[in-house]
Amino acid sequence: MDFQANCIRNKIWYRGDSRELTEFYGQLNYAEDTFWGAVQTADIRMKKSHSGLPKLIVKTIINTVMTDYSGDDVEDEYWKEVKKENEFDTKMLKSILADLLHIGDGAIKINYDADISDKAILEWVDGSKVDFIYKRGRLIELVFKSYHEENNTTYLLEEHYGFGYITYRLLKDDKEVKLSTVKALAKLKNVTFDESVMWAVPIMLNESAKYKGRGESIFEGKYDSFDSLDEIISQWLEAVRAGRAIKYIPESMIPRDPENGELLAYGSNPFDNKFIKSDAGMSEDNQEKIEIQQAEIPTENYLQSYITFLDLCLQGIISPSTLGIDNKKLDNAEAQREKEKTTLYTRGLVISILSEFIPKVINTVLKSRAQMEKKILTEDIEISLKFGEYANPSFEAQVETVSKGKQGGIMSIEASVEELYGDSKNEGWKAEEVARLKAEQGIVDIEEPAVNFDLEMEEDEDEVKLKESKEETEEQEKVNE
């Protein structure tokens, strides 16, 4: 399986369509070893159910990152307009994160098209449609691939983005043809500019151990766990369906069709298998009666297996409690808090990657604009991103903690108010709150008495004069003697 096929597998797991999973795994050489690839026996039917866990993991991680994201601190008006026009901080960034998490890499390319906008156009392309070209371990070029139809013929467009150039190649059956062959591509022209800049910015989650130089999906190493979890869910569902209560009714007691007197159909559908006829006994003392039987479903065994494989699916990625999954039957509160750290690590990794990627995009956009206007390139500007805290303690927990600190004499009223409200209240409101608390607690701020330095100086001068006068008198007396 090459990188492109691996991307297809990741996309199918992310979409979560059970029919696509069956079709994909059925084409693999080891299909019979997997739940989704195994072919069912003709006489035994079992509904294959998908948990939807891979997509839930990706969506939840995106929410933990984007919910607290407040944008960048760049004041450049041109970038603000580009960001707003391309919906970079909202729609595009969520698409980038979704593809980054389940595919592993991708890139943004910068284009200019006067027919669409007079500003830079940002286009996100996931890793399945981008080739990374390396030379001596250094990334030197990105090749963006897209397919175009013209006269019932499919053409492949390759856009080569390198340092100082953008070139285009249109291919038909691996042979290069003119760009004008496809009307929509006729206006494309090769571009050259300063060799210090590439008009494309790649992003990578983790480097893949299998495909060198490419990114790694968070699904890597979890395919067997996802497959086994779906098998357990499907078996559980099948046991529930097979364990429905069944009524054994003597034939003489089975409802009949009022029009023709025939027995009503039974057992034709696994969802409505309500009763099965049984032959009445031939003995004289036979007492016909309806019997109800129901199989016992080993729920605890299925639950244990479900939670075990669920842990295997989530290990190293996200905490079950973050997904809203209750594991309290096996985990205590402390264990669940420890697992929550996994979500923090994953979120921290994504934020650190975005903290490098977004500033590169901004600086590349600003440099591309300078090159379009034939201006001197400026140095990269310092950019900081605003990400909030995740999993902050509740207000009740903060009040309890601050109260203990206040009672222990290690926190002042000012510090308590600042810790409780932080940036949610302005400085004026917090100052008023401190004054209200002090008034309620009977704490009065007494101003220190002012010191009259002028009076003290006058008193000091009088003492000096008195001393000098006394010394002069004593000396005069000695002279007189």
CORRAHU-V765617 format. One record per residue. N is the residue number from 1. PHI is phi as a letter, one per 20 degrees, with the letter a starting at -180 (NA if undefined). OMEGA is omega in degrees with one decimal (NA if undefined). Layout:
BEGIN
[[N | PHI | OMEGA] [N | PHI | OMEGA]]
END
This chain:
BEGIN
[[1 | NA | 179.0] [2 | e | -175.2] [3 | f | -179.0] [4 | f | 178.1] [5 | f | 177.4] [6 | f | 176.8] [7 | f | 178.3] [8 | f | 178.4] [9 | g | 179.5] [10 | f | 179.1] [11 | f | -179.5] [12 | f | 176.2] [13 | f | -179.5] [14 | f | 180.0] [15 | f | 173.0] [16 | m | 176.9] [17 | e | -176.1] [18 | f | 179.8] [19 | f | 176.7] [20 | f | 177.8] [21 | f | 179.4] [22 | f | -178.6] [23 | f | -177.7] [24 | f | -176.7] [25 | f | 177.4] [26 | f | -179.4] [27 | e | -177.3] [28 | e | -179.1] [29 | f | -178.5] [30 | d | -174.3] [31 | g | -174.9] [32 | f | 179.7] [33 | e | -178.3] [34 | d | 179.1] [35 | f | -176.1] [36 | f | -179.1] [37 | e | -177.4] [38 | f | 178.7] [39 | e | -177.8] [40 | f | 175.0] [41 | f | -174.1] [42 | g | -176.6] [43 | e | -178.3] [44 | c | 179.5] [45 | d | 176.6] [46 | c | 179.5] [47 | f | 177.2] [48 | e | -175.9] [49 | d | 178.2] [50 | d | -176.3] [51 | f | -174.7] [52 | m | -175.9] [53 | f | -179.0] [54 | g | -179.9] [55 | f | 178.8] [56 | f | 179.0] [57 | f | -177.7] [58 | f | -178.5] [59 | f | -178.3] [60 | f | 177.6] [61 | f | 177.6] [62 | f | -179.6] [63 | f | -179.9] [64 | f | -179.4] [65 | e | -170.9] [66 | f | -178.5] [67 | f | -176.5] [68 | d | -179.3] [69 | e | -176.4] [70 | d | 176.4] [71 | n | -178.8] [72 | d | -178.1] [73 | d | -178.1] [74 | f | -178.1] [75 | e | -178.7] [76 | f | -176.2] [77 | f | -179.8] [78 | f | 179.1] [79 | f | 178.2] [80 | g | 179.3] [81 | f | 178.7] [82 | f | -179.5] [83 | f | -179.6] [84 | f | -177.0] [85 | f | -179.1] [86 | e | -177.8] [87 | l | -172.3] [88 | f | -175.4] [89 | f | -175.8] [90 | c | -173.7] [91 | f | -175.6] [92 | f | -177.7] [93 | f | 176.4] [94 | f | 176.6] [95 | f | 178.1] [96 | f | -178.8] [97 | f | 180.0] [98 | f | 179.9] [99 | f | -179.9] [100 | f | -175.3] [101 | f | -175.5] [102 | e | 175.3] [103 | d | 174.3] [104 | o | 179.2] [105 | a | -178.5] [106 | r | -178.7] [107 | b | 172.4] [108 | d | 174.6] [109 | d | -176.6] [110 | d | -179.8] [111 | c | 172.8] [112 | c | 179.6] [113 | c | -176.4] [114 | f | 179.1] [115 | f | -177.9] [116 | d | -177.4] [117 | b | 175.9] [118 | e | 179.9] [119 | d | -179.1] [120 | f | 177.4] [121 | d | 179.8] [122 | e | 179.2] [123 | c | 177.5] [124 | e | 178.7] [125 | c | -178.7] [126 | f | -172.1] [127 | f | 180.0] [128 | f | -178.1] [129 | d | -179.1] [130 | c | 171.8] [131 | d | 177.4] [132 | d | -179.5] [133 | d | -178.2] [134 | d | 173.0] [135 | c | -176.5] [136 | l | 177.1] [137 | n | -179.6] [138 | d | 177.0] [139 | f | -177.3] [140 | d | -175.9] [141 | a | 172.5] [142 | d | -179.7] [143 | d | 179.7] [144 | e | -176.5] [145 | d | 176.7] [146 | b | -177.8] [147 | d | -177.9] [148 | c | -179.2] [149 | d | 176.4] [150 | b | 179.4] [151 | l | 178.3] [152 | l | 177.8] [153 | c | -179.4] [154 | e | 178.8] [155 | d | 177.3] [156 | d | 176.9] [157 | d | 175.4] [158 | d | 177.2] [159 | d | -176.6] [160 | e | 178.5] [161 | d | 177.8] [162 | c | 179.6] [163 | f | 177.2] [164 | n | -178.9] [165 | b | 168.4] [166 | c | 178.9] [167 | c | -176.7] [168 | c | 175.5] [169 | c | 177.3] [170 | d | -173.4] [171 | d | 171.5] [172 | c | -177.0] [173 | l | 177.6] [174 | m | 176.1] [175 | d | -176.5] [176 | f | 176.4] [177 | c | -179.5] [178 | f | 178.2] [179 | f | -178.2] [180 | f | 177.9] [181 | f | 175.6] [182 | d | -174.0] [183 | g | -177.2] [184 | f | -177.5] [185 | d | -173.6] [186 | f | -175.9] [187 | e | -178.5] [188 | f | 178.9] [189 | c | 177.0] [190 | f | -175.3] [191 | c | 173.0] [192 | c | -179.5] [193 | b | -176.8] [194 | g | -175.1] [195 | f | 179.3] [196 | e | -173.7] [197 | c | 170.3] [198 | d | -177.1] [199 | e | 175.9] [200 | b | -177.8] [201 | c | 178.8] [202 | e | 175.3] [203 | b | -175.5] [204 | b | -179.6] [205 | f | 173.8] [206 | b | 178.5] [207 | f | -176.7] [208 | f | 175.8] [209 | f | -177.0] [210 | e | -178.3] [211 | d | -175.3] [212 | f | 178.6] [213 | n | 179.5] [214 | d | -178.4] [215 | e | -178.4] [216 | c | 178.5] [217 | f | 175.6] [218 | f | 177.0] [219 | e | -177.1] [220 | g | -179.8] [221 | n | -177.4] [222 | d | -174.3] [223 | f | 179.9] [224 | f | 179.4] [225 | f | 177.2] [226 | f | -179.3] [227 | f | -179.5] [228 | f | 178.3] [229 | f | 177.7] [230 | f | 178.1] [231 | f | 179.5] [232 | f | 179.3] [233 | f | -179.0] [234 | f | 177.7] [235 | f | 178.4] [236 | f | 179.0] [237 | f | 179.6] [238 | f | 178.5] [239 | f | 177.8] [240 | f | -179.1] [241 | f | -179.3] [242 | f | -177.3] [243 | e | 177.1] [244 | f | 178.5] [245 | f | -179.4] [246 | d | 178.0] [247 | e | 174.1] [248 | e | -172.9] [249 | d | 173.1] [250 | g | -174.6] [251 | g | -179.2] [252 | f | -177.4] [253 | d | -179.5] [254 | f | 178.0] [255 | g | -179.6] [256 | d | 177.5] [257 | f | -176.5] [258 | f | -177.5] [259 | e | -176.2] [260 | d | 176.7] [261 | m | 179.6] [262 | f | 178.3] [263 | f | 177.4] [264 | f | -179.0] [265 | f | 180.0] [266 | b | 174.6] [267 | m | -177.3] [268 | e | -176.4] [269 | c | -178.0] [270 | f | -179.0] [271 | e | -176.3] [272 | c | 179.1] [273 | f | -170.3] [274 | e | -176.2] [275 | b | 176.5] [276 | c | -177.8] [277 | f | 175.0] [278 | c | -179.3] [279 | f | 178.4] [280 | f | 179.6] [281 | f | -178.0] [282 | e | -177.9] [283 | f | -177.1] [284 | f | -177.8] [285 | e | -178.5] [286 | f | 176.5] [287 | d | -178.9] [288 | f | -179.9] [289 | b | 180.0] [290 | e | 178.4] [291 | d | 179.4] [292 | d | 178.2] [293 | c | 178.3] [294 | b | -179.2] [295 | f | 178.6] [296 | e | -178.0] [297 | e | 179.8] [298 | f | -173.8] [299 | g | -177.0] [300 | f | 179.3] [301 | f | 178.1] [302 | f | -179.8] [303 | f | 178.3] [304 | f | 179.2] [305 | f | -179.8] [306 | f | -177.2] [307 | f | 179.2] [308 | f | -179.1] [309 | f | 174.2] [310 | f | 176.7] [311 | f | 178.5] [312 | f | 179.8] [313 | f | -172.2] [314 | e | -176.1] [315 | g | 178.3] [316 | m | -178.4] [317 | d | -172.2] [318 | b | 179.9] [319 | e | 177.0] [320 | g | -178.6] [321 | f | 176.0] [322 | f | 179.2] [323 | e | -178.1] [324 | n | 179.7] [325 | e | -176.5] [326 | e | 178.1] [327 | d | -173.4] [328 | f | 178.5] [329 | f | 179.4] [330 | d | -176.5] [331 | d | 171.3] [332 | e | -174.7] [333 | f | -178.6] [334 | f | 178.4] [335 | f | 179.3] [336 | f | 176.8] [337 | f | 178.0] [338 | f | 178.8] [339 | f | -179.5] [340 | f | 178.2] [341 | f | 178.2] [342 | f | 176.8] [343 | f | 179.8] [344 | f | 179.8] [345 | f | -179.9] [346 | f | 178.8] [347 | f | 178.3] [348 | f | 177.5] [349 | f | -179.5] [350 | f | -179.4] [351 | f | 179.7] [352 | f | 177.7] [353 | f | 178.4] [354 | f | -179.0] [355 | f | 174.0] [356 | e | -174.2] [357 | f | -174.8] [358 | f | 176.1] [359 | g | 177.3] [360 | f | 178.8] [361 | f | -177.8] [362 | f | -178.9] [363 | f | 178.2] [364 | f | 177.2] [365 | f | -178.7] [366 | f | 178.7] [367 | f | 178.2] [368 | f | 177.9] [369 | f | 178.9] [370 | f | 178.8] [371 | f | 176.8] [372 | f | -179.7] [373 | e | 178.4] [374 | l | 176.4] [375 | d | 178.8] [376 | f | 180.0] [377 | f | 178.4] [378 | e | 177.2] [379 | f | 176.7] [380 | f | 178.5] [381 | e | 177.7] [382 | f | -176.5] [383 | c | 175.0] [384 | c | 179.7] [385 | d | -174.9] [386 | d | 175.1] [387 | d | -179.9] [388 | e | 177.9] [389 | f | 176.1] [390 | d | 177.0] [391 | l | 174.0] [392 | f | 176.5] [393 | f | -179.6] [394 | f | -179.5] [395 | f | 179.0] [396 | f | 179.4] [397 | f | 177.9] [398 | f | 179.0] [399 | f | -179.3] [400 | f | -179.5] [401 | f | -179.0] [402 | f | 179.5] [403 | f | 177.7] [404 | f | 178.6] [405 | f | 178.7] [406 | f | -179.9] [407 | f | 179.0] [408 | f | 176.5] [409 | m | -178.6] [410 | d | 177.5] [411 | c | 175.8] [412 | e | 176.9] [413 | f | 179.4] [414 | f | -179.6] [415 | f | 180.0] [416 | f | 179.8] [417 | f | -179.9] [418 | f | -179.5] [419 | f | -176.9] [420 | f | -170.6] [421 | d | 175.1] [422 | l | -177.3] [423 | e | -178.2] [424 | f | 177.2] [425 | c | 179.5] [426 | e | -174.5] [427 | f | 179.8] [428 | f | 180.0] [429 | f | -179.2] [430 | f | 177.8] [431 | f | 177.3] [432 | f | 179.0] [433 | f | 176.6] [434 | f | 179.0] [435 | f | 179.3] [436 | f | 180.0] [437 | f | 178.8] [438 | f | 179.1] [439 | f | 179.6] [440 | f | -178.2] [441 | e | 176.4] [442 | m | 179.5] [443 | e | -177.8] [444 | d | 176.5] [445 | e | -179.4] [446 | d | 179.9] [447 | f | 178.0] [448 | f | -179.2] [449 | f | 179.8] [450 | f | -179.1] [451 | d | 179.4] [452 | e | -176.4] [453 | f | -179.4] [454 | f | -179.3] [455 | f | 179.3] [456 | f | 180.0] [457 | f | 179.0] [458 | f | 179.3] [459 | f | 179.1] [460 | f | 179.8] [461 | f | 179.3] [462 | f | 179.5] [463 | f | 179.0] [464 | f | 179.9] [465 | f | -179.7] [466 | f | 179.7] [467 | f | 179.6] [468 | f | 179.8] [469 | f | -180.0] [470 | f | 179.4] [471 | f | 179.2] [472 | f | -179.8] [473 | f | -179.6] [474 | f | 179.7] [475 | f | -179.8] [476 | f | 178.5] [477 | f | 178.6] [478 | f | 178.8] [479 | f | -179.3] [480 | f | 179.3] [481 | f | NA]]
END
